[in-house]
Amino acid sequence: MIIEARFNGPPDSGNGGWSAGVFATAYGGDGQVEVTLRRPPPLDTPLALLDGEVRDPAGEVVAQLRPAAELDDVVPPVDLATARAASAAYPGLVDHPFPGCYVCGPERDDGLRIFPGRLPDGRTAAPVRTPREVGSAMVWAALDCPGGWAVIGPGRPYVLGRIAARVEALPRPGDECVVTGAAIAVEGRKALVRSSLYGADGALLAHARATWIAV
């Protein structure tokens, strides 16, 4: 496994959701898998999965994987117009801790450009234009940042620590989907969030729960 440099989150490490999706696929496909990141996923580096651990060439543990407990919570959907309106007020357009993030960075014209804005009830929502090449890593990435932006604020950056996801189906290339996120609880530096991805027809494609860590 290699996390290519273009799939970064922070400047020198992989986007957490994309990396977790790559690891989960190697672990056993798109069933319910939980990925705990033990260190920032290195870029352009051969990684090996053995006995549920992803290790770098020096043997350092990058991530740990295991089957996830039942994922039964989803974040309710919104219509595309509501998601577009929320995205127009995306706070990351003004203040972003990692503006070059492949998923939600405004500086990335070649990224997914998922810009989750807040809804009146505190959830986040954004449209997602599916790229030509669609895989489970793209879906995991789409589920990542919208949950984080339910807690990220000015001067309050977070990074992904753990994510468990279930992928029901992949979107079709070119489809405009909708992703929603919500904060469930914040305890100290840890924030528990949920996110859900809906297809162009409104069907639930995937959902996740995640723990984000304030940095």
Order of alpha helices (4+ residues) and beta strands (2+ residues): alpha-beta-beta-beta-beta-alpha-beta-beta-alpha-beta-beta-beta-beta
